[in-house]
Amino acid sequence: MKAFILGAAIGYVLGAKAGRGRYDQIMRTYRKIADHPAVQGAAGIARAKVGEKTGLGRTKGTAQQSNGLREPAFAKP
């Protein structure tokens, strides 16, 4: 617990020194990477595999369409 608090404190201080401009630059890069179609595809595959292993792939009240989108179970296609 002490290590976590120390790490958080160091991160806060270094982040404060870097400033808002650096934070915005990091977030723009993160969003560009996270929104890339290849990354989205890999994330979808990873989610599906985790869902298969854990049984958490489907939620109550939704039906899985063949294109991977979810819709309410009561909706008629």
mmCIF file of the N, C-alpha and C atoms, coordinates in Angstrom:
data_MODEL
# 
_entry.id   MODEL 
# 
loop_
_atom_site.group_PDB 
_atom_site.id 
_atom_site.type_symbol 
_atom_site.label_atom_id 
_atom_site.label_alt_id 
_atom_site.label_comp_id 
_atom_site.label_asym_id 
_atom_site.label_entity_id 
_atom_site.label_seq_id 
_atom_site.pdbx_PDB_ins_code 
_atom_site.Cartn_x 
_atom_site.Cartn_y 
_atom_site.Cartn_z 
_atom_site.occupancy 
_atom_site.B_iso_or_equiv 
_atom_site.pdbx_formal_charge 
_atom_site.auth_seq_id 
_atom_site.auth_comp_id 
_atom_site.auth_asym_id 
_atom_site.auth_atom_id 
_atom_site.pdbx_PDB_model_num 
ATOM 1   N N  . MET A 1 1  ? 0.830   -1.189  0.000   1.00 0.00 ? 1  MET A N  1 
ATOM 2   C CA . MET A 1 1  ? 0.000   0.000   0.000   1.00 0.00 ? 1  MET A CA 1 
ATOM 3   C C  . MET A 1 1  ? 0.877   1.256   0.000   1.00 0.00 ? 1  MET A C  1 
ATOM 4   N N  . LYS A 1 2  ? 1.962   1.211   0.757   1.00 0.00 ? 2  LYS A N  1 
ATOM 5   C CA . LYS A 1 2  ? 2.861   2.365   0.790   1.00 0.00 ? 2  LYS A CA 1 
ATOM 6   C C  . LYS A 1 2  ? 3.476   2.611   -0.578  1.00 0.00 ? 2  LYS A C  1 
ATOM 7   N N  . ALA A 1 3  ? 3.812   1.519   -1.291  1.00 0.00 ? 3  ALA A N  1 
ATOM 8   C CA . ALA A 1 3  ? 4.420   1.657   -2.613  1.00 0.00 ? 3  ALA A CA 1 
ATOM 9   C C  . ALA A 1 3  ? 3.440   2.301   -3.586  1.00 0.00 ? 3  ALA A C  1 
ATOM 10  N N  . PHE A 1 4  ? 2.165   1.932   -3.491  1.00 0.00 ? 4  PHE A N  1 
ATOM 11  C CA . PHE A 1 4  ? 1.150   2.519   -4.359  1.00 0.00 ? 4  PHE A CA 1 
ATOM 12  C C  . PHE A 1 4  ? 1.014   4.018   -4.101  1.00 0.00 ? 4  PHE A C  1 
ATOM 13  N N  . ILE A 1 5  ? 0.946   4.389   -2.853  1.00 0.00 ? 5  ILE A N  1 
ATOM 14  C CA . ILE A 1 5  ? 0.805   5.809   -2.488  1.00 0.00 ? 5  ILE A CA 1 
ATOM 15  C C  . ILE A 1 5  ? 2.034   6.584   -2.935  1.00 0.00 ? 5  ILE A C  1 
ATOM 16  N N  . LEU A 1 6  ? 3.210   6.007   -2.741  1.00 0.00 ? 6  LEU A N  1 
ATOM 17  C CA . LEU A 1 6  ? 4.443   6.667   -3.170  1.00 0.00 ? 6  LEU A CA 1 
ATOM 18  C C  . LEU A 1 6  ? 4.442   6.834   -4.688  1.00 0.00 ? 6  LEU A C  1 
ATOM 19  N N  . GLY A 1 7  ? 4.050   5.794   -5.415  1.00 0.00 ? 7  GLY A N  1 
ATOM 20  C CA . GLY A 1 7  ? 4.000   5.874   -6.873  1.00 0.00 ? 7  GLY A CA 1 
ATOM 21  C C  . GLY A 1 7  ? 3.008   6.922   -7.353  1.00 0.00 ? 7  GLY A C  1 
ATOM 22  N N  . ALA A 1 8  ? 1.850   6.972   -6.704  1.00 0.00 ? 8  ALA A N  1 
ATOM 23  C CA . ALA A 1 8  ? 0.844   7.967   -7.065  1.00 0.00 ? 8  ALA A CA 1 
ATOM 24  C C  . ALA A 1 8  ? 1.368   9.379   -6.798  1.00 0.00 ? 8  ALA A C  1 
ATOM 25  N N  . ALA A 1 9  ? 2.042   9.566   -5.696  1.00 0.00 ? 9  ALA A N  1 
ATOM 26  C CA . ALA A 1 9  ? 2.589   10.886  -5.362  1.00 0.00 ? 9  ALA A CA 1 
ATOM 27  C C  . ALA A 1 9  ? 3.658   11.306  -6.371  1.00 0.00 ? 9  ALA A C  1 
ATOM 28  N N  . ILE A 1 10 ? 4.535   10.384  -6.730  1.00 0.00 ? 10 ILE A N  1 
ATOM 29  C CA . ILE A 1 10 ? 5.591   10.697  -7.708  1.00 0.00 ? 10 ILE A CA 1 
ATOM 30  C C  . ILE A 1 10 ? 4.955   11.018  -9.061  1.00 0.00 ? 10 ILE A C  1 
ATOM 31  N N  . GLY A 1 11 ? 3.969   10.223  -9.467  1.00 0.00 ? 11 GLY A N  1 
ATOM 32  C CA . GLY A 1 11 ? 3.285   10.480  -10.727 1.00 0.00 ? 11 GLY A CA 1 
ATOM 33  C C  . GLY A 1 11 ? 2.600   11.829  -10.746 1.00 0.00 ? 11 GLY A C  1 
ATOM 34  N N  . TYR A 1 12 ? 2.008   12.193  -9.614  1.00 0.00 ? 12 TYR A N  1 
ATOM 35  C CA . TYR A 1 12 ? 1.332   13.490  -9.520  1.00 0.00 ? 12 TYR A CA 1 
ATOM 36  C C  . TYR A 1 12 ? 2.332   14.630  -9.671  1.00 0.00 ? 12 TYR A C  1 
ATOM 37  N N  . VAL A 1 13 ? 3.453   14.525  -8.978  1.00 0.00 ? 13 VAL A N  1 
ATOM 38  C CA . VAL A 1 13 ? 4.457   15.593  -9.027  1.00 0.00 ? 13 VAL A CA 1 
ATOM 39  C C  . VAL A 1 13 ? 5.030   15.718  -10.428 1.00 0.00 ? 13 VAL A C  1 
ATOM 40  N N  . LEU A 1 14 ? 5.386   14.573  -11.045 1.00 0.00 ? 14 LEU A N  1 
ATOM 41  C CA . LEU A 1 14 ? 5.954   14.630  -12.389 1.00 0.00 ? 14 LEU A CA 1 
ATOM 42  C C  . LEU A 1 14 ? 4.922   15.133  -13.394 1.00 0.00 ? 14 LEU A C  1 
ATOM 43  N N  . GLY A 1 15 ? 3.681   14.741  -13.224 1.00 0.00 ? 15 GLY A N  1 
ATOM 44  C CA . GLY A 1 15 ? 2.630   15.219  -14.108 1.00 0.00 ? 15 GLY A CA 1 
ATOM 45  C C  . GLY A 1 15 ? 2.402   16.712  -13.967 1.00 0.00 ? 15 GLY A C  1 
ATOM 46  N N  . ALA A 1 16 ? 2.461   17.184  -12.738 1.00 0.00 ? 16 ALA A N  1 
ATOM 47  C CA . ALA A 1 16 ? 2.275   18.615  -12.498 1.00 0.00 ? 16 ALA A CA 1 
ATOM 48  C C  . ALA A 1 16 ? 3.405   19.425  -13.124 1.00 0.00 ? 16 ALA A C  1 
ATOM 49  N N  . LYS A 1 17 ? 4.618   18.888  -13.074 1.00 0.00 ? 17 LYS A N  1 
ATOM 50  C CA . LYS A 1 17 ? 5.753   19.587  -13.672 1.00 0.00 ? 17 LYS A CA 1 
ATOM 51  C C  . LYS A 1 17 ? 5.657   19.601  -15.191 1.00 0.00 ? 17 LYS A C  1 
ATOM 52  N N  . ALA A 1 18 ? 5.156   18.504  -15.774 1.00 0.00 ? 18 ALA A N  1 
ATOM 53  C CA . ALA A 1 18 ? 5.061   18.421  -17.234 1.00 0.00 ? 18 ALA A CA 1 
ATOM 54  C C  . ALA A 1 18 ? 4.036   19.418  -17.763 1.00 0.00 ? 18 ALA A C  1 
ATOM 55  N N  . GLY A 1 19 ? 2.986   19.651  -17.006 1.00 0.00 ? 19 GLY A N  1 
ATOM 56  C CA . GLY A 1 19 ? 1.998   20.646  -17.393 1.00 0.00 ? 19 GLY A CA 1 
ATOM 57  C C  . GLY A 1 19 ? 0.877   20.104  -18.253 1.00 0.00 ? 19 GLY A C  1 
ATOM 58  N N  . ARG A 1 20 ? -0.090  20.951  -18.479 1.00 0.00 ? 20 ARG A N  1 
ATOM 59  C CA . ARG A 1 20 ? -1.293  20.583  -19.223 1.00 0.00 ? 20 ARG A CA 1 
ATOM 60  C C  . ARG A 1 20 ? -0.995  20.284  -20.690 1.00 0.00 ? 20 ARG A C  1 
ATOM 61  N N  . GLY A 1 21 ? -0.054  21.015  -21.255 1.00 0.00 ? 21 GLY A N  1 
ATOM 62  C CA . GLY A 1 21 ? 0.284   20.804  -22.666 1.00 0.00 ? 21 GLY A CA 1 
ATOM 63  C C  . GLY A 1 21 ? 0.769   19.390  -22.929 1.00 0.00 ? 21 GLY A C  1 
ATOM 64  N N  . ARG A 1 22 ? 1.633   18.895  -22.062 1.00 0.00 ? 22 ARG A N  1 
ATOM 65  C CA . ARG A 1 22 ? 2.145   17.524  -22.223 1.00 0.00 ? 22 ARG A CA 1 
ATOM 66  C C  . ARG A 1 22 ? 1.022   16.513  -22.014 1.00 0.00 ? 22 ARG A C  1 
ATOM 67  N N  . TYR A 1 23 ? 0.155   16.755  -21.037 1.00 0.00 ? 23 TYR A N  1 
ATOM 68  C CA . TYR A 1 23 ? -0.986  15.869  -20.799 1.00 0.00 ? 23 TYR A CA 1 
ATOM 69  C C  . TYR A 1 23 ? -1.874  15.790  -22.043 1.00 0.00 ? 23 TYR A C  1 
ATOM 70  N N  . ASP A 1 24 ? -2.166  16.946  -22.636 1.00 0.00 ? 24 ASP A N  1 
ATOM 71  C CA . ASP A 1 24 ? -2.989  16.968  -23.836 1.00 0.00 ? 24 ASP A CA 1 
ATOM 72  C C  . ASP A 1 24 ? -2.315  16.217  -24.980 1.00 0.00 ? 24 ASP A C  1 
ATOM 73  N N  . GLN A 1 25 ? -0.999  16.358  -25.105 1.00 0.00 ? 25 GLN A N  1 
ATOM 74  C CA . GLN A 1 25 ? -0.267  15.649  -26.150 1.00 0.00 ? 25 GLN A CA 1 
ATOM 75  C C  . GLN A 1 25 ? -0.358  14.135  -25.944 1.00 0.00 ? 25 GLN A C  1 
ATOM 76  N N  . ILE A 1 26 ? -0.186  13.679  -24.724 1.00 0.00 ? 26 ILE A N  1 
ATOM 77  C CA . ILE A 1 26 ? -0.283  12.249  -24.416 1.00 0.00 ? 26 ILE A CA 1 
ATOM 78  C C  . ILE A 1 26 ? -1.689  11.737  -24.714 1.00 0.00 ? 26 ILE A C  1 
ATOM 79  N N  . MET A 1 27 ? -2.711  12.489  -24.335 1.00 0.00 ? 27 MET A N  1 
ATOM 80  C CA . MET A 1 27 ? -4.088  12.062  -24.563 1.00 0.00 ? 27 MET A CA 1 
ATOM 81  C C  . MET A 1 27 ? -4.427  12.024  -26.056 1.00 0.00 ? 27 MET A C  1 
ATOM 82  N N  . ARG A 1 28 ? -3.923  12.982  -26.845 1.00 0.00 ? 28 ARG A N  1 
ATOM 83  C CA . ARG A 1 28 ? -4.163  12.951  -28.291 1.00 0.00 ? 28 ARG A CA 1 
ATOM 84  C C  . ARG A 1 28 ? -3.546  11.697  -28.906 1.00 0.00 ? 28 ARG A C  1 
ATOM 85  N N  . THR A 1 29 ? -2.333  11.369  -28.490 1.00 0.00 ? 29 THR A N  1 
ATOM 86  C CA . THR A 1 29 ? -1.670  10.173  -28.997 1.00 0.00 ? 29 THR A CA 1 
ATOM 87  C C  . THR A 1 29 ? -2.425  8.923   -28.584 1.00 0.00 ? 29 THR A C  1 
ATOM 88  N N  . TYR A 1 30 ? -2.862  8.866   -27.325 1.00 0.00 ? 30 TYR A N  1 
ATOM 89  C CA . TYR A 1 30 ? -3.625  7.719   -26.838 1.00 0.00 ? 30 TYR A CA 1 
ATOM 90  C C  . TYR A 1 30 ? -4.903  7.537   -27.649 1.00 0.00 ? 30 TYR A C  1 
ATOM 91  N N  . ARG A 1 31 ? -5.630  8.622   -27.871 1.00 0.00 ? 31 ARG A N  1 
ATOM 92  C CA . ARG A 1 31 ? -6.895  8.527   -28.609 1.00 0.00 ? 31 ARG A CA 1 
ATOM 93  C C  . ARG A 1 31 ? -6.679  8.108   -30.056 1.00 0.00 ? 31 ARG A C  1 
ATOM 94  N N  . LYS A 1 32 ? -5.584  8.628   -30.664 1.00 0.00 ? 32 LYS A N  1 
ATOM 95  C CA . LYS A 1 32 ? -5.283  8.262   -32.040 1.00 0.00 ? 32 LYS A CA 1 
ATOM 96  C C  . LYS A 1 32 ? -5.015  6.753   -32.134 1.00 0.00 ? 32 LYS A C  1 
ATOM 97  N N  . ILE A 1 33 ? -4.269  6.225   -31.179 1.00 0.00 ? 33 ILE A N  1 
ATOM 98  C CA . ILE A 1 33 ? -3.968  4.794   -31.174 1.00 0.00 ? 33 ILE A CA 1 
ATOM 99  C C  . ILE A 1 33 ? -5.218  3.987   -30.843 1.00 0.00 ? 33 ILE A C  1 
ATOM 100 N N  . ALA A 1 34 ? -5.947  4.386   -29.820 1.00 0.00 ? 34 ALA A N  1 
ATOM 101 C CA . ALA A 1 34 ? -7.128  3.637   -29.387 1.00 0.00 ? 34 ALA A CA 1 
ATOM 102 C C  . ALA A 1 34 ? -8.223  3.636   -30.442 1.00 0.00 ? 34 ALA A C  1 
ATOM 103 N N  . ASP A 1 35 ? -8.314  4.667   -31.261 1.00 0.00 ? 35 ASP A N  1 
ATOM 104 C CA . ASP A 1 35 ? -9.357  4.749   -32.276 1.00 0.00 ? 35 ASP A CA 1 
ATOM 105 C C  . ASP A 1 35 ? -8.958  4.105   -33.604 1.00 0.00 ? 35 ASP A C  1 
ATOM 106 N N  . HIS A 1 36 ? -7.723  3.633   -33.720 1.00 0.00 ? 36 HIS A N  1 
ATOM 107 C CA . HIS A 1 36 ? -7.262  3.003   -34.956 1.00 0.00 ? 36 HIS A CA 1 
ATOM 108 C C  . HIS A 1 36 ? -8.038  1.708   -35.193 1.00 0.00 ? 36 HIS A C  1 
ATOM 109 N N  . PRO A 1 37 ? -8.499  1.466   -36.421 1.00 0.00 ? 37 PRO A N  1 
ATOM 110 C CA . PRO A 1 37 ? -9.302  0.270   -36.703 1.00 0.00 ? 37 PRO A CA 1 
ATOM 111 C C  . PRO A 1 37 ? -8.615  -1.045  -36.329 1.00 0.00 ? 37 PRO A C  1 
ATOM 112 N N  . ALA A 1 38 ? -7.316  -1.148  -36.517 1.00 0.00 ? 38 ALA A N  1 
ATOM 113 C CA . ALA A 1 38 ? -6.615  -2.386  -36.163 1.00 0.00 ? 38 ALA A CA 1 
ATOM 114 C C  . ALA A 1 38 ? -6.653  -2.632  -34.658 1.00 0.00 ? 38 ALA A C  1 
ATOM 115 N N  . VAL A 1 39 ? -6.508  -1.571  -33.881 1.00 0.00 ? 39 VAL A N  1 
ATOM 116 C CA . VAL A 1 39 ? -6.559  -1.698  -32.422 1.00 0.00 ? 39 VAL A CA 1 
ATOM 117 C C  . VAL A 1 39 ? -7.978  -2.052  -31.989 1.00 0.00 ? 39 VAL A C  1 
ATOM 118 N N  . GLN A 1 40 ? -8.970  -1.431  -32.608 1.00 0.00 ? 40 GLN A N  1 
ATOM 119 C CA . GLN A 1 40 ? -10.364 -1.741  -32.287 1.00 0.00 ? 40 GLN A CA 1 
ATOM 120 C C  . GLN A 1 40 ? -10.670 -3.208  -32.580 1.00 0.00 ? 40 GLN A C  1 
ATOM 121 N N  . GLY A 1 41 ? -10.183 -3.703  -33.715 1.00 0.00 ? 41 GLY A N  1 
ATOM 122 C CA . GLY A 1 41 ? -10.398 -5.105  -34.067 1.00 0.00 ? 41 GLY A CA 1 
ATOM 123 C C  . GLY A 1 41 ? -9.757  -6.047  -33.074 1.00 0.00 ? 41 GLY A C  1 
ATOM 124 N N  . ALA A 1 42 ? -8.529  -5.746  -32.691 1.00 0.00 ? 42 ALA A N  1 
ATOM 125 C CA . ALA A 1 42 ? -7.829  -6.591  -31.716 1.00 0.00 ? 42 ALA A CA 1 
ATOM 126 C C  . ALA A 1 42 ? -8.533  -6.557  -30.365 1.00 0.00 ? 42 ALA A C  1 
ATOM 127 N N  . ALA A 1 43 ? -9.039  -5.392  -29.979 1.00 0.00 ? 43 ALA A N  1 
ATOM 128 C CA . ALA A 1 43 ? -9.758  -5.288  -28.709 1.00 0.00 ? 43 ALA A CA 1 
ATOM 129 C C  . ALA A 1 43 ? -11.039 -6.106  -28.746 1.00 0.00 ? 43 ALA A C  1 
ATOM 130 N N  . GLY A 1 44 ? -11.726 -6.098  -29.880 1.00 0.00 ? 44 GLY A N  1 
ATOM 131 C CA . GLY A 1 44 ? -12.943 -6.890  -30.017 1.00 0.00 ? 44 GLY A CA 1 
ATOM 132 C C  . GLY A 1 44 ? -12.662 -8.376  -29.916 1.00 0.00 ? 44 GLY A C  1 
ATOM 133 N N  . ILE A 1 45 ? -11.582 -8.817  -30.545 1.00 0.00 ? 45 ILE A N  1 
ATOM 134 C CA . ILE A 1 45 ? -11.197 -10.230 -30.467 1.00 0.00 ? 45 ILE A CA 1 
ATOM 135 C C  . ILE A 1 45 ? -10.849 -10.596 -29.033 1.00 0.00 ? 45 ILE A C  1 
ATOM 136 N N  . ALA A 1 46 ? -10.094 -9.738  -28.368 1.00 0.00 ? 46 ALA A N  1 
ATOM 137 C CA . ALA A 1 46 ? -9.712  -10.004 -26.978 1.00 0.00 ? 46 ALA A CA 1 
ATOM 138 C C  . ALA A 1 46 ? -10.951 -10.070 -26.079 1.00 0.00 ? 46 ALA A C  1 
ATOM 139 N N  . ARG A 1 47 ? -11.908 -9.129  -26.293 1.00 0.00 ? 47 ARG A N  1 
ATOM 140 C CA . ARG A 1 47 ? -13.150 -9.153  -25.508 1.00 0.00 ? 47 ARG A CA 1 
ATOM 141 C C  . ARG A 1 47 ? -13.917 -10.447 -25.726 1.00 0.00 ? 47 ARG A C  1 
ATOM 142 N N  . ALA A 1 48 ? -13.972 -10.894 -26.981 1.00 0.00 ? 48 ALA A N  1 
ATOM 143 C CA . ALA A 1 48 ? -14.697 -12.124 -27.288 1.00 0.00 ? 48 ALA A CA 1 
ATOM 144 C C  . ALA A 1 48 ? -14.047 -13.330 -26.621 1.00 0.00 ? 48 ALA A C  1 
ATOM 145 N N  . LYS A 1 49 ? -12.720 -13.391 -26.656 1.00 0.00 ? 49 LYS A N  1 
ATOM 146 C CA . LYS A 1 49 ? -12.021 -14.523 -26.031 1.00 0.00 ? 49 LYS A CA 1 
ATOM 147 C C  . LYS A 1 49 ? -12.196 -14.515 -24.519 1.00 0.00 ? 49 LYS A C  1 
ATOM 148 N N  . VAL A 1 50 ? -12.132 -13.343 -23.919 1.00 0.00 ? 50 VAL A N  1 
ATOM 149 C CA . VAL A 1 50 ? -12.356 -13.250 -22.469 1.00 0.00 ? 50 VAL A CA 1 
ATOM 150 C C  . VAL A 1 50 ? -13.785 -13.663 -22.149 1.00 0.00 ? 50 VAL A C  1 
ATOM 151 N N  . GLY A 1 51 ? -14.731 -13.243 -22.976 1.00 0.00 ? 51 GLY A N  1 
ATOM 152 C CA . GLY A 1 51 ? -16.122 -13.615 -22.779 1.00 0.00 ? 51 GLY A CA 1 
ATOM 153 C C  . GLY A 1 51 ? -16.334 -15.114 -22.877 1.00 0.00 ? 51 GLY A C  1 
ATOM 154 N N  . GLU A 1 52 ? -15.647 -15.748 -23.818 1.00 0.00 ? 52 GLU A N  1 
ATOM 155 C CA . GLU A 1 52 ? -15.754 -17.205 -23.955 1.00 0.00 ? 52 GLU A CA 1 
ATOM 156 C C  . GLU A 1 52 ? -15.204 -17.915 -22.726 1.00 0.00 ? 52 GLU A C  1 
ATOM 157 N N  . LYS A 1 53 ? -14.088 -17.439 -22.235 1.00 0.00 ? 53 LYS A N  1 
ATOM 158 C CA . LYS A 1 53 ? -13.432 -18.085 -21.088 1.00 0.00 ? 53 LYS A CA 1 
ATOM 159 C C  . LYS A 1 53 ? -14.200 -17.870 -19.787 1.00 0.00 ? 53 LYS A C  1 
ATOM 160 N N  . THR A 1 54 ? -14.806 -16.692 -19.638 1.00 0.00 ? 54 THR A N  1 
ATOM 161 C CA . THR A 1 54 ? -15.462 -16.359 -18.375 1.00 0.00 ? 54 THR A CA 1 
ATOM 162 C C  . THR A 1 54 ? -16.971 -16.525 -18.415 1.00 0.00 ? 54 THR A C  1 
ATOM 163 N N  . GLY A 1 55 ? -17.535 -16.634 -19.599 1.00 0.00 ? 55 GLY A N  1 
ATOM 164 C CA . GLY A 1 55 ? -18.984 -16.719 -19.725 1.00 0.00 ? 55 GLY A CA 1 
ATOM 165 C C  . GLY A 1 55 ? -19.658 -15.374 -19.579 1.00 0.00 ? 55 GLY A C  1 
ATOM 166 N N  . LEU A 1 56 ? -18.884 -14.297 -19.641 1.00 0.00 ? 56 LEU A N  1 
ATOM 167 C CA . LEU A 1 56 ? -19.435 -12.948 -19.487 1.00 0.00 ? 56 LEU A CA 1 
ATOM 168 C C  . LEU A 1 56 ? -19.637 -12.258 -20.823 1.00 0.00 ? 56 LEU A C  1 
ATOM 169 N N  . GLY A 1 57 ? -19.580 -12.997 -21.909 1.00 0.00 ? 57 GLY A N  1 
ATOM 170 C CA . GLY A 1 57 ? -19.683 -12.401 -23.236 1.00 0.00 ? 57 GLY A CA 1 
ATOM 171 C C  . GLY A 1 57 ? -21.051 -11.858 -23.556 1.00 0.00 ? 57 GLY A C  1 
ATOM 172 N N  . ARG A 1 58 ? -22.110 -12.390 -22.961 1.00 0.00 ? 58 ARG A N  1 
ATOM 173 C CA . ARG A 1 58 ? -23.468 -11.918 -23.219 1.00 0.00 ? 58 ARG A CA 1 
ATOM 174 C C  . ARG A 1 58 ? -24.059 -11.381 -21.936 1.00 0.00 ? 58 ARG A C  1 
ATOM 175 N N  . THR A 1 59 ? -24.794 -10.309 -22.074 1.00 0.00 ? 59 THR A N  1 
ATOM 176 C CA . THR A 1 59 ? -25.446 -9.746  -20.897 1.00 0.00 ? 59 THR A CA 1 
ATOM 177 C C  . THR A 1 59 ? -26.929 -10.027 -20.972 1.00 0.00 ? 59 THR A C  1 
ATOM 178 N N  . LYS A 1 60 ? -27.581 -10.082 -19.862 1.00 0.00 ? 60 LYS A N  1 
ATOM 179 C CA . LYS A 1 60 ? -29.010 -10.353 -19.791 1.00 0.00 ? 60 LYS A CA 1 
ATOM 180 C C  . LYS A 1 60 ? -29.787 -9.248  -20.499 1.00 0.00 ? 60 LYS A C  1 
ATOM 181 N N  . GLY A 1 61 ? -30.758 -9.657  -21.334 1.00 0.00 ? 61 GLY A N  1 
ATOM 182 C CA . GLY A 1 61 ? -31.612 -8.680  -21.986 1.00 0.00 ? 61 GLY A CA 1 
ATOM 183 C C  . GLY A 1 61 ? -31.103 -8.191  -23.315 1.00 0.00 ? 61 GLY A C  1 
ATOM 184 N N  . THR A 1 62 ? -30.008 -8.760  -23.829 1.00 0.00 ? 62 THR A N  1 
ATOM 185 C CA . THR A 1 62 ? -29.525 -8.362  -25.144 1.00 0.00 ? 62 THR A CA 1 
ATOM 186 C C  . THR A 1 62 ? -29.317 -9.592  -26.000 1.00 0.00 ? 62 THR A C  1 
ATOM 187 N N  . ALA A 1 63 ? -29.387 -9.409  -27.296 1.00 0.00 ? 63 ALA A N  1 
ATOM 188 C CA . ALA A 1 63 ? -29.143 -10.492 -28.247 1.00 0.00 ? 63 ALA A CA 1 
ATOM 189 C C  . ALA A 1 63 ? -27.976 -10.082 -29.132 1.00 0.00 ? 63 ALA A C  1 
ATOM 190 N N  . GLN A 1 64 ? -27.133 -11.031 -29.456 1.00 0.00 ? 64 GLN A N  1 
ATOM 191 C CA . GLN A 1 64 ? -25.970 -10.758 -30.280 1.00 0.00 ? 64 GLN A CA 1 
ATOM 192 C C  . GLN A 1 64 ? -26.357 -10.872 -31.752 1.00 0.00 ? 64 GLN A C  1 
ATOM 193 N N  . GLN A 1 65 ? -26.095 -9.839  -32.547 1.00 0.00 ? 65 GLN A N  1 
ATOM 194 C CA . GLN A 1 65 ? -26.336 -9.893  -33.979 1.00 0.00 ? 65 GLN A CA 1 
ATOM 195 C C  . GLN A 1 65 ? -25.125 -10.513 -34.649 1.00 0.00 ? 65 GLN A C  1 
ATOM 196 N N  . SER A 1 66 ? -25.269 -10.940 -35.887 1.00 0.00 ? 66 SER A N  1 
ATOM 197 C CA . SER A 1 66 ? -24.163 -11.553 -36.608 1.00 0.00 ? 66 SER A CA 1 
ATOM 198 C C  . SER A 1 66 ? -23.044 -10.558 -36.888 1.00 0.00 ? 66 SER A C  1 
ATOM 199 N N  . ASN A 1 67 ? -23.337 -9.257  -36.916 1.00 0.00 ? 67 ASN A N  1 
ATOM 200 C CA . ASN A 1 67 ? -22.305 -8.261  -37.182 1.00 0.00 ? 67 ASN A CA 1 
ATOM 201 C C  . ASN A 1 67 ? -21.604 -7.797  -35.906 1.00 0.00 ? 67 ASN A C  1 
ATOM 202 N N  . GLY A 1 68 ? -21.916 -8.396  -34.760 1.00 0.00 ? 68 GLY A N  1 
ATOM 203 C CA . GLY A 1 68 ? -21.251 -8.060  -33.517 1.00 0.00 ? 68 GLY A CA 1 
ATOM 204 C C  . GLY A 1 68 ? -21.916 -6.969  -32.713 1.00 0.00 ? 68 GLY A C  1 
ATOM 205 N N  . LEU A 1 69 ? -22.959 -6.315  -33.265 1.00 0.00 ? 69 LEU A N  1 
ATOM 206 C CA . LEU A 1 69 ? -23.648 -5.263  -32.530 1.00 0.00 ? 69 LEU A CA 1 
ATOM 207 C C  . LEU A 1 69 ? -24.708 -5.872  -31.635 1.00 0.00 ? 69 LEU A C  1 
ATOM 208 N N  . ARG A 1 70 ? -25.006 -5.197  -30.545 1.00 0.00 ? 70 ARG A N  1 
ATOM 209 C CA . ARG A 1 70 ? -26.027 -5.689  -29.625 1.00 0.00 ? 70 ARG A CA 1 
ATOM 210 C C  . ARG A 1 70 ? -27.303 -4.895  -29.805 1.00 0.00 ? 70 ARG A C  1 
ATOM 211 N N  . GLU A 1 71 ? -28.417 -5.585  -29.629 1.00 0.00 ? 71 GLU A N  1 
ATOM 212 C CA . GLU A 1 71 ? -29.709 -4.912  -29.655 1.00 0.00 ? 71 GLU A CA 1 
ATOM 213 C C  . GLU A 1 71 ? -30.565 -5.542  -28.560 1.00 0.00 ? 71 GLU A C  1 
ATOM 214 N N  . PRO A 1 72 ? -31.601 -4.849  -28.115 1.00 0.00 ? 72 PRO A N  1 
ATOM 215 C CA . PRO A 1 72 ? -32.470 -5.434  -27.090 1.00 0.00 ? 72 PRO A CA 1 
ATOM 216 C C  . PRO A 1 72 ? -33.045 -6.764  -27.571 1.00 0.00 ? 72 PRO A C  1 
ATOM 217 N N  . ALA A 1 73 ? -33.197 -7.712  -26.640 1.00 0.00 ? 73 ALA A N  1 
ATOM 218 C CA . ALA A 1 73 ? -33.665 -9.048  -26.983 1.00 0.00 ? 73 ALA A CA 1 
ATOM 219 C C  . ALA A 1 73 ? -35.077 -9.018  -27.545 1.00 0.00 ? 73 ALA A C  1 
ATOM 220 N N  . PHE A 1 74 ? -35.883 -8.023  -27.190 1.00 0.00 ? 74 PHE A N  1 
ATOM 221 C CA . PHE A 1 74 ? -37.261 -7.967  -27.634 1.00 0.00 ? 74 PHE A CA 1 
ATOM 222 C C  . PHE A 1 74 ? -37.411 -7.369  -29.027 1.00 0.00 ? 74 PHE A C  1 
ATOM 223 N N  . ALA A 1 75 ? -36.356 -6.769  -29.579 1.00 0.00 ? 75 ALA A N  1 
ATOM 224 C CA . ALA A 1 75 ? -36.428 -6.134  -30.888 1.00 0.00 ? 75 ALA A CA 1 
ATOM 225 C C  . ALA A 1 75 ? -36.481 -7.193  -31.989 1.00 0.00 ? 75 ALA A C  1 
ATOM 226 N N  . LYS A 1 76 ? -37.285 -6.954  -32.999 1.00 0.00 ? 76 LYS A N  1 
ATOM 227 C CA . LYS A 1 76 ? -37.412 -7.860  -34.138 1.00 0.00 ? 76 LYS A CA 1 
ATOM 228 C C  . LYS A 1 76 ? -36.550 -7.305  -35.280 1.00 0.00 ? 76 LYS A C  1 
ATOM 229 N N  . PRO A 1 77 ? -35.655 -8.121  -35.840 1.00 0.00 ? 77 PRO A N  1 
ATOM 230 C CA . PRO A 1 77 ? -34.808 -7.622  -36.954 1.00 0.00 ? 77 PRO A CA 1 
ATOM 231 C C  . PRO A 1 77 ? -35.572 -7.416  -38.233 1.00 0.00 ? 77 PRO A C  1 
# 
